[in-house]
Structures are given as C-alpha cells and as structure tokens.
Amino acid sequence: MSKVGWLFITPNLLLSGLAIGCNFYQWAIFFGIFGIFMAFFFRDPKRDIPKNEKYILSPADGRVVFQGESHDPISRKKVKKISIFMSLWDVHVNRAPMAGRVKEIRYKKGRFLPAFKERASSENEANLILFEKEGFSYILVQIAGILARRIICYLKLGDEVSPGQRIGLICFGSRVDLYLPLNIRLEPLLGKRVKAGETIIGYLQ
C-alpha cells in the first residue's frame, strides 16, 4: 500500500475505535468500512517491469481514452499523445514510462471536469513533468478528475528515473496524459485497459 494512504486510513481507524468505545456502533461500522475502502484505493501492488530500454511502459492503470497526434503543452509542436483514465477502482500510483531526467515540473490550478473528457487535458488542475532522455524529451501530465483533489508528485528537478519507477499518485479518479516524439511507435490501445509499469504501450525507434 502507498505510504500516503495512511494519512487517510489512520483517522478512520481511530474514529472507528473511538465510536466503539462510546457505543456508537453504527458510526464505528461507517468509519471502519471507509477505512477499508481507503486501504483498497491506496493499494500499491508489485509490478513485473519489462527489462528492455526500447520499451515505453504505461504510466498509469486504467483505460486508454485518447491515442493520436496532438500538440506538446509546452512548445506546441506536434507530438504523439496517449491518455489514460483512472476510475475510482483503479490503482492510482503513477510510474515512469521510461528512463529520463526531470528537467521541469509545472503545477497548474484548474477545473475538475470528469477526467475521461478530452477537455480535462487543457482545463483541469494538473501537474506537468518534463523529462529528458538521450537527446529527446517527453512529457507526463498528472490530471485531477471530478473527485480528485490532490495530485502528489514524488519527483524534484534533476531526479533520474528508471522505467516503471513510482513517481506519484492522484487521489480519487483522475487521468494521465503522455506526450511523446512523433517517431515513437505506439501499440493500438484505444479503449483498452493498461497497467502502470507493466503494459508496453510503445517502442523507441
């Protein structure tokens, strides 16, 4: 389980115990069930990371809701983009799709539209991470959804990441957009489910 989860689980367990001590059993059940749900939501299962430097791995668990050409949110140049929607029931730990060095981190306030909508990419609260890798760069954007109210990023400027490394999470329903160079070959995954750090979504040419 993600360490962040204890910030949500512990208060519910304490309240449940307090309610039992005060004979408020209905409240004890409520807080107990909510604590169990928090434990489920913040689960962080081990992943079998494919070992090939040419693989591009999924940065998130969920369903691919967009795949095609788009524009880099920093330079506006044409790139390939893949977007993954994480429902309330998906694992919400985000992972690095490939090796790289953190060149820029940019947080943006915004709206909380449903994360499966394409407008969420440009209008919602988001955290943008620009990575450099061997002469090219790629961008990963953590995007809040209609229920999400906290984006957590584990990285800082200059950090080196390895493929499949945990880089953050988004609480309670969200989206991850990945912007890649045009010469990247992507698997046809639109509408399909993927797993962070495990599903191969593309290949370096």
Buried (B, 14 or more C-beta within 10 A) or exposed (E): BBEBBBEBBEBBBEBBEEBBEEEBEEBBEBBBEBBBBBBEBBEBEEBEBBEEEEBBBBBBBBBBBBBEEBEBBEEEEEBBBBBBBBBBEBBBBBBBBBBBBBBEBEEBEEEBBBBBBBEBBBBBBBBBBBBEBEEEBBBBBBBBBBBBEBBBBBBEEEBEBEBBBBBBBBBBBBBBBBBBBEEBEBBEBBEEEBBBBBBBBBEBE
